[in-house]
Amino acid sequence: MRSGAHTKVVYKNFIVFVQSEEIVKKWKDAEHKKMKATLEGDKSVGNSVALVDVLDGWKIFTTHSQGPQGVLGTPAHSELENELGVKKEDDAIRKILLEGSIQSTKSAEKLG
């Protein structure tokens, strides 16, 4: 048997899959430093962790109010805008990562 870990970030009814809990925490720390520097007028600070390195697939899923274990679907753009208050998918992903909770699960995979 082989086991694999699946890590996701859940915010409201939205889910994004990520590489690991550690990389999400590292990205969030860098993002908070960037926001603080911007508020202080320093626009030279960038996020040292690329969003593409955090995500395990550039896709937002929704559970359609079935909870994080429900059947996953793709949210409509209007749903993202109404629920998250953003129009761009990149901004929705950032909001989910910043405000959501990280959930890691291990699953066993049967071979043979």
OpenMM code with the backbone's topology and positions (N, CA, C; nanometers):
from openmm import Vec3, app, unit

residues = "MET ARG SER GLY ALA HIS THR LYS VAL VAL TYR LYS ASN PHE ILE VAL PHE VAL GLN SER GLU GLU ILE VAL LYS LYS TRP LYS ASP ALA GLU HIS LYS LYS MET LYS ALA THR LEU GLU GLY ASP LYS SER VAL GLY ASN SER VAL ALA LEU VAL ASP VAL LEU ASP GLY TRP LYS ILE PHE THR THR HIS SER GLN GLY PRO GLN GLY VAL LEU GLY THR PRO ALA HIS SER GLU LEU GLU ASN GLU LEU GLY VAL LYS LYS GLU ASP ASP ALA ILE ARG LYS ILE LEU LEU GLU GLY SER ILE GLN SER THR LYS SER ALA GLU LYS LEU GLY".split()
positions = [
    Vec3(0.0832, -0.1186, 0.0000),
    Vec3(0.0000, 0.0000, 0.0000),
    Vec3(0.0872, 0.1244, 0.0000),
    Vec3(0.0432, 0.2216, -0.0713),
    Vec3(0.1105, 0.3494, -0.0779),
    Vec3(0.0171, 0.4538, -0.0197),
    Vec3(0.0722, 0.5457, 0.0551),
    Vec3(-0.0146, 0.6501, 0.1099),
    Vec3(0.0282, 0.7848, 0.0556),
    Vec3(-0.0678, 0.8733, 0.0448),
    Vec3(-0.0396, 1.0077, -0.0029),
    Vec3(-0.1108, 1.1083, 0.0837),
    Vec3(-0.0531, 1.2260, 0.0936),
    Vec3(-0.1157, 1.3324, 0.1711),
    Vec3(-0.1816, 1.4300, 0.0758),
    Vec3(-0.2994, 1.4723, 0.1114),
    Vec3(-0.3716, 1.5724, 0.0339),
    Vec3(-0.3928, 1.6924, 0.1252),
    Vec3(-0.3524, 1.8075, 0.0788),
    Vec3(-0.3669, 1.9285, 0.1588),
    Vec3(-0.4512, 2.0279, 0.0812),
    Vec3(-0.5471, 2.0860, 0.1514),
    Vec3(-0.6350, 2.1837, 0.0882),
    Vec3(-0.6578, 2.2984, 0.1844),
    Vec3(-0.6987, 2.4100, 0.1274),
    Vec3(-0.7373, 2.5254, 0.2076),
    Vec3(-0.8853, 2.5488, 0.1807),
    Vec3(-0.9625, 2.5569, 0.2888),
    Vec3(-1.1077, 2.5704, 0.2801),
    Vec3(-1.1488, 2.7063, 0.3358),
    Vec3(-1.2277, 2.7792, 0.2570),
    Vec3(-1.2832, 2.9072, 0.3014),
    Vec3(-1.4270, 2.9144, 0.2520),
    Vec3(-1.5194, 2.9269, 0.3457),
    Vec3(-1.6628, 2.9216, 0.3152),
    Vec3(-1.6900, 2.7903, 0.2413),
    Vec3(-1.7460, 2.7950, 0.1210),
    Vec3(-1.7726, 2.6734, 0.0434),
    Vec3(-1.6682, 2.6509, -0.0652),
    Vec3(-1.5531, 2.7178, -0.0542),
    Vec3(-1.4520, 2.7109, -0.1589),
    Vec3(-1.3278, 2.6371, -0.1114),
    Vec3(-1.2670, 2.5657, -0.2035),
    Vec3(-1.1492, 2.4839, -0.1733),
    Vec3(-1.0455, 2.5031, -0.2826),
    Vec3(-0.9185, 2.5162, -0.2415),
    Vec3(-0.8067, 2.5070, -0.3348),
    Vec3(-0.7113, 2.4020, -0.2791),
    Vec3(-0.6571, 2.3202, -0.3670),
    Vec3(-0.5596, 2.2202, -0.3266),
    Vec3(-0.4209, 2.2814, -0.3343),
    Vec3(-0.3384, 2.2496, -0.2353),
    Vec3(-0.2057, 2.3090, -0.2240),
    Vec3(-0.1000, 2.1999, -0.2108),
    Vec3(0.0258, 2.2401, -0.2321),
    Vec3(0.1373, 2.1455, -0.2261),
    Vec3(0.1582, 2.0913, -0.0844),
    Vec3(0.1583, 2.1815, 0.0144),
    Vec3(0.1792, 2.1384, 0.1529),
    Vec3(0.1361, 2.2487, 0.2489),
    Vec3(0.1145, 2.2103, 0.3716),
    Vec3(0.0788, 2.3069, 0.4754),
    Vec3(0.1934, 2.4053, 0.4974),
    Vec3(0.3160, 2.3549, 0.4932),
    Vec3(0.4337, 2.4380, 0.5174),
    Vec3(0.4475, 2.5491, 0.4133),
    Vec3(0.4281, 2.5162, 0.2860),
    Vec3(0.4435, 2.6169, 0.1806),
    Vec3(0.3329, 2.7220, 0.1892),
    Vec3(0.2132, 2.6813, 0.2314),
    Vec3(0.1041, 2.7786, 0.2494),
    Vec3(0.1406, 2.8760, 0.3608),
    Vec3(0.1911, 2.8246, 0.4718),
    Vec3(0.2297, 2.9111, 0.5839),
    Vec3(0.3418, 3.0063, 0.5432),
    Vec3(0.4381, 2.9560, 0.4681),
    Vec3(0.5489, 3.0398, 0.4209),
    Vec3(0.4960, 3.1497, 0.3279),
    Vec3(0.4046, 3.1137, 0.2372),
    Vec3(0.3459, 3.2119, 0.1452),
    Vec3(0.2671, 3.3176, 0.2224),
    Vec3(0.1868, 3.2730, 0.3212),
    Vec3(0.1060, 3.3667, 0.3997),
    Vec3(0.1946, 3.4651, 0.4759),
    Vec3(0.3025, 3.4153, 0.5358),
    Vec3(0.3946, 3.5039, 0.6076),
    Vec3(0.4529, 3.6090, 0.5137),
    Vec3(0.4965, 3.5651, 0.3960),
    Vec3(0.5538, 3.6574, 0.2980),
    Vec3(0.4487, 3.7562, 0.2480),
    Vec3(0.3266, 3.7093, 0.2286),
    Vec3(0.2183, 3.7963, 0.1809),
    Vec3(0.1843, 3.9028, 0.2854),
    Vec3(0.1823, 3.8647, 0.4136),
    Vec3(0.1548, 3.9616, 0.5203),
    Vec3(0.2657, 4.0670, 0.5281),
    Vec3(0.3918, 4.0246, 0.5122),
    Vec3(0.5035, 4.1199, 0.5127),
    Vec3(0.4907, 4.2169, 0.3959),
    Vec3(0.4503, 4.1643, 0.2806),
    Vec3(0.4323, 4.2480, 0.1616),
    Vec3(0.3212, 4.3506, 0.1845),
    Vec3(0.2084, 4.3068, 0.2428),
    Vec3(0.0968, 4.3981, 0.2691),
    Vec3(0.1369, 4.5062, 0.3693),
    Vec3(0.2103, 4.4669, 0.4736),
    Vec3(0.2545, 4.5629, 0.5748),
    Vec3(0.3480, 4.6659, 0.5125),
    Vec3(0.4417, 4.6206, 0.4303),
    Vec3(0.5353, 4.7118, 0.3646),
    Vec3(0.4617, 4.8081, 0.2722),
    Vec3(0.3608, 4.7587, 0.2019),
    Vec3(0.2824, 4.8437, 0.1119),
    Vec3(0.2085, 4.9515, 0.1907),
    Vec3(0.1512, 4.9138, 0.3053),
    Vec3(0.0819, 5.0115, 0.3899),
    Vec3(0.1776, 5.1183, 0.4420),
    Vec3(0.3034, 5.0792, 0.4622),
    Vec3(0.4043, 5.1731, 0.5111),
    Vec3(0.4684, 5.2516, 0.3973),
    Vec3(0.4226, 5.2287, 0.2748),
    Vec3(0.4732, 5.3038, 0.1609),
    Vec3(0.5915, 5.2410, 0.0896),
    Vec3(0.6343, 5.1236, 0.1328),
    Vec3(0.7473, 5.0549, 0.0688),
    Vec3(0.6927, 4.9568, -0.0337),
    Vec3(0.7011, 4.9933, -0.1599),
    Vec3(0.6477, 4.9078, -0.2659),
    Vec3(0.7536, 4.8157, -0.3251),
    Vec3(0.8736, 4.8167, -0.2674),
    Vec3(0.9816, 4.7340, -0.3209),
    Vec3(0.9771, 4.5903, -0.2698),
    Vec3(0.8962, 4.5644, -0.1677),
    Vec3(0.8890, 4.4303, -0.1092),
    Vec3(0.7934, 4.3445, -0.1908),
    Vec3(0.8416, 4.2308, -0.2356),
    Vec3(0.7582, 4.1366, -0.3097),
    Vec3(0.7444, 4.0079, -0.2307),
    Vec3(0.6548, 3.9221, -0.2729),
    Vec3(0.6380, 3.7934, -0.2067),
    Vec3(0.7433, 3.6980, -0.2605),
    Vec3(0.8217, 3.6404, -0.1702),
    Vec3(0.9312, 3.5520, -0.2104),
    Vec3(0.8831, 3.4126, -0.2496),
    Vec3(0.7553, 3.3840, -0.2287),
    Vec3(0.6989, 3.2539, -0.2650),
    Vec3(0.5943, 3.2769, -0.3739),
    Vec3(0.6183, 3.2185, -0.4898),
    Vec3(0.5245, 3.2348, -0.6016),
    Vec3(0.3980, 3.1536, -0.5762),
    Vec3(0.2853, 3.2112, -0.6113),
    Vec3(0.1564, 3.1451, -0.5920),
    Vec3(0.1506, 3.0117, -0.6658),
    Vec3(0.2121, 3.0059, -0.7813),
    Vec3(0.2120, 2.8824, -0.8604),
    Vec3(0.2850, 2.7692, -0.7868),
    Vec3(0.3795, 2.8036, -0.6988),
    Vec3(0.4510, 2.7025, -0.6205),
    Vec3(0.3701, 2.6548, -0.5004),
    Vec3(0.2688, 2.7298, -0.4636),
    Vec3(0.1838, 2.6955, -0.3489),
    Vec3(0.0721, 2.6003, -0.3902),
    Vec3(0.0134, 2.6274, -0.5055),
    Vec3(-0.1048, 2.5534, -0.5495),
    Vec3(-0.0703, 2.4189, -0.6112),
    Vec3(-0.1588, 2.3239, -0.5909),
    Vec3(-0.1510, 2.1938, -0.6576),
    Vec3(-0.2615, 2.1941, -0.7633),
    Vec3(-0.2391, 2.2706, -0.8685),
    Vec3(-0.3412, 2.2907, -0.9714),
    Vec3(-0.4058, 2.4261, -0.9528),
    Vec3(-0.4157, 2.5020, -1.0593),
    Vec3(-0.4693, 2.6384, -1.0533),
    Vec3(-0.6202, 2.6334, -1.0716),
    Vec3(-0.6917, 2.5874, -0.9681),
    Vec3(-0.8357, 2.5703, -0.9812),
    Vec3(-0.9020, 2.5887, -0.8457),
    Vec3(-1.0154, 2.6560, -0.8489),
    Vec3(-1.0984, 2.6730, -0.7298),
    Vec3(-1.2148, 2.5759, -0.7411),
    Vec3(-1.2443, 2.5090, -0.6310),
    Vec3(-1.3576, 2.4174, -0.6257),
    Vec3(-1.4600, 2.4703, -0.5264),
    Vec3(-1.5831, 2.4252, -0.5419),
    Vec3(-1.6883, 2.4572, -0.4461),
    Vec3(-1.7586, 2.3280, -0.4065),
    Vec3(-1.8101, 2.3283, -0.2841),
    Vec3(-1.8833, 2.2111, -0.2354),
    Vec3(-2.0335, 2.2325, -0.2458),
    Vec3(-2.0749, 2.3492, -0.2937),
    Vec3(-2.2176, 2.3833, -0.3050),
    Vec3(-2.2903, 2.3578, -0.1733),
    Vec3(-2.2326, 2.4089, -0.0645),
    Vec3(-2.2900, 2.4032, 0.0714),
    Vec3(-2.2983, 2.2627, 0.1293),
    Vec3(-2.2172, 2.1697, 0.0792),
    Vec3(-2.2178, 2.0332, 0.1330),
    Vec3(-2.1047, 2.0096, 0.2322),
    Vec3(-2.0268, 2.1123, 0.2639),
    Vec3(-1.9141, 2.0972, 0.3539),
    Vec3(-1.7904, 2.0519, 0.2784),
    Vec3(-1.6739, 2.0562, 0.3437),
    Vec3(-1.5483, 2.0265, 0.2750),
    Vec3(-1.5350, 1.8823, 0.2267),
    Vec3(-1.6212, 1.7927, 0.2707),
    Vec3(-1.6149, 1.6531, 0.2268),
    Vec3(-1.7138, 1.6236, 0.1147),
    Vec3(-1.7903, 1.7231, 0.0742),
    Vec3(-1.8924, 1.7032, -0.0286),
    Vec3(-1.8346, 1.6878, -0.1682),
    Vec3(-1.9233, 1.6675, -0.2633),
    Vec3(-1.8855, 1.6553, -0.4038),
    Vec3(-1.8354, 1.7913, -0.4515),
    Vec3(-1.7201, 1.7917, -0.5178),
    Vec3(-1.6607, 1.9169, -0.5623),
    Vec3(-1.7078, 1.9545, -0.7018),
    Vec3(-1.7360, 2.0814, -0.7191),
    Vec3(-1.7734, 2.1353, -0.8491),
    Vec3(-1.6938, 2.2614, -0.8761),
    Vec3(-1.7200, 2.3222, -0.9889),
    Vec3(-1.6530, 2.4465, -1.0259),
    Vec3(-1.7487, 2.5628, -1.0027),
    Vec3(-1.7075, 2.6631, -0.9249),
    Vec3(-1.7971, 2.7758, -0.8998),
    Vec3(-1.8078, 2.8676, -1.0213),
    Vec3(-1.9230, 2.9288, -1.0358),
    Vec3(-1.9424, 3.0299, -1.1402),
    Vec3(-1.8689, 3.1570, -1.0982),
    Vec3(-1.8301, 3.2373, -1.1960),
    Vec3(-1.7622, 3.3636, -1.1651),
    Vec3(-1.8496, 3.4525, -1.0772),
    Vec3(-1.9803, 3.4498, -1.1010),
    Vec3(-2.0714, 3.5308, -1.0195),
    Vec3(-2.0731, 3.4824, -0.8746),
    Vec3(-2.0580, 3.3530, -0.8543),
    Vec3(-2.0540, 3.2973, -0.7188),
    Vec3(-1.9291, 3.3457, -0.6451),
    Vec3(-1.8152, 3.3465, -0.7150),
    Vec3(-1.6914, 3.3969, -0.6546),
    Vec3(-1.7057, 3.5445, -0.6190),
    Vec3(-1.7647, 3.6199, -0.7103),
    Vec3(-1.7801, 3.7635, -0.6870),
    Vec3(-1.8766, 3.7909, -0.5717),
    Vec3(-1.9889, 3.7188, -0.5675),
    Vec3(-2.0887, 3.7403, -0.4622),
    Vec3(-2.0388, 3.6961, -0.3251),
    Vec3(-1.9731, 3.5817, -0.3183),
    Vec3(-1.9294, 3.5256, -0.1901),
    Vec3(-1.7981, 3.5849, -0.1395),
    Vec3(-1.7052, 3.6128, -0.2329),
    Vec3(-1.5720, 3.6569, -0.1923),
    Vec3(-1.5468, 3.8052, -0.2171),
    Vec3(-1.6325, 3.8680, -0.2976),
    Vec3(-1.6172, 4.0101, -0.3239),
    Vec3(-1.5040, 4.0451, -0.4187),
    Vec3(-1.4633, 3.9501, -0.5016),
    Vec3(-1.3556, 3.9742, -0.5984),
    Vec3(-1.3996, 3.9269, -0.7366),
    Vec3(-1.3429, 3.9883, -0.8397),
    Vec3(-1.3799, 3.9520, -0.9763),
    Vec3(-1.2795, 3.8574, -1.0405),
    Vec3(-1.1513, 3.8720, -1.0055),
    Vec3(-1.0463, 3.7921, -1.0685),
    Vec3(-1.0227, 3.6626, -0.9915),
    Vec3(-0.9986, 3.5558, -1.0657),
    Vec3(-0.9727, 3.4259, -1.0034),
    Vec3(-0.8472, 3.4304, -0.9165),
    Vec3(-0.7436, 3.5016, -0.9600),
    Vec3(-0.6207, 3.5147, -0.8808),
    Vec3(-0.6501, 3.5756, -0.7439),
    Vec3(-0.7341, 3.6796, -0.7425),
    Vec3(-0.7701, 3.7447, -0.6164),
    Vec3(-0.8526, 3.6515, -0.5281),
    Vec3(-0.9384, 3.5711, -0.5895),
    Vec3(-1.0184, 3.4738, -0.5139),
    Vec3(-0.9273, 3.3697, -0.4495),
    Vec3(-0.8287, 3.3218, -0.5242),
    Vec3(-0.7347, 3.2234, -0.4699),
    Vec3(-0.6578, 3.2834, -0.3531),
    Vec3(-0.6102, 3.4059, -0.3692),
    Vec3(-0.5374, 3.4727, -0.2602),
    Vec3(-0.6254, 3.4852, -0.1350),
    Vec3(-0.7504, 3.5236, -0.1543),
    Vec3(-0.8418, 3.5404, -0.0404),
    Vec3(-0.8656, 3.4063, 0.0295),
    Vec3(-0.8850, 3.3007, -0.0470),
    Vec3(-0.9058, 3.1673, 0.0106),
    Vec3(-0.7828, 3.1253, 0.0904),
    Vec3(-0.6639, 3.1468, 0.0338),
    Vec3(-0.5403, 3.1091, 0.1029),
    Vec3(-0.5186, 3.1910, 0.2296),
    Vec3(-0.5469, 3.3203, 0.2240),
    Vec3(-0.5232, 3.4075, 0.3389),
    Vec3(-0.6244, 3.3872, 0.4512),
    Vec3(-0.7491, 3.3629, 0.4169),
    Vec3(-0.8545, 3.3588, 0.5183),
    Vec3(-0.9061, 3.2185, 0.5490),
    Vec3(-0.8666, 3.1219, 0.4684),
    Vec3(-0.9162, 2.9863, 0.4865),
    Vec3(-0.8371, 2.9058, 0.5883),
    Vec3(-0.8869, 2.7874, 0.6160),
    Vec3(-0.8190, 2.6960, 0.7083),
    Vec3(-0.7551, 2.5821, 0.6285),
    Vec3(-0.6367, 2.5441, 0.6727),
    Vec3(-0.5613, 2.4382, 0.6060),
    Vec3(-0.6067, 2.3038, 0.6613),
    Vec3(-0.6341, 2.2098, 0.5715),
    Vec3(-0.6738, 2.0748, 0.6120),
    Vec3(-0.5873, 1.9742, 0.5374),
    Vec3(-0.5201, 1.8891, 0.6135),
    Vec3(-0.4371, 1.7842, 0.5536),
    Vec3(-0.4961, 1.6488, 0.5879),
    Vec3(-0.4996, 1.5619, 0.4892),
    Vec3(-0.5480, 1.4257, 0.5109),
    Vec3(-0.4512, 1.3287, 0.4466),
    Vec3(-0.4421, 1.2124, 0.5046),
    Vec3(-0.3623, 1.1060, 0.4450),
    Vec3(-0.4577, 0.9997, 0.3958),
    Vec3(-0.4327, 0.9532, 0.2751),
    Vec3(-0.5185, 0.8485, 0.2209),
    Vec3(-0.4329, 0.7298, 0.1815),
    Vec3(-0.4863, 0.6139, 0.2005),
    Vec3(-0.4167, 0.4914, 0.1628),
    Vec3(-0.4596, 0.4527, 0.0225),
    Vec3(-0.3626, 0.4142, -0.0571),
    Vec3(-0.3905, 0.3736, -0.1944),
    Vec3(-0.3576, 0.2258, -0.2066),
    Vec3(-0.4537, 0.1468, -0.2474),
    Vec3(-0.4324, 0.0030, -0.2608),
    Vec3(-0.3701, -0.0272, -0.3957),
    Vec3(-0.2721, -0.1110, -0.3926),
    Vec3(-0.2076, -0.1552, -0.5156),
    Vec3(-0.2355, -0.3030, -0.5349),
    Vec3(-0.2678, -0.3391, -0.6571),
    Vec3(-0.2846, -0.4811, -0.6878),
    Vec3(-0.4202, -0.5281, -0.6860),
] * unit.nanometer
topology = app.Topology()
chain = topology.addChain("A")
for resn in residues:
    res = topology.addResidue(resn, chain)
    for name in ("N", "CA", "C"):
        topology.addAtom(name, app.Element.getBySymbol(name[0]), res)
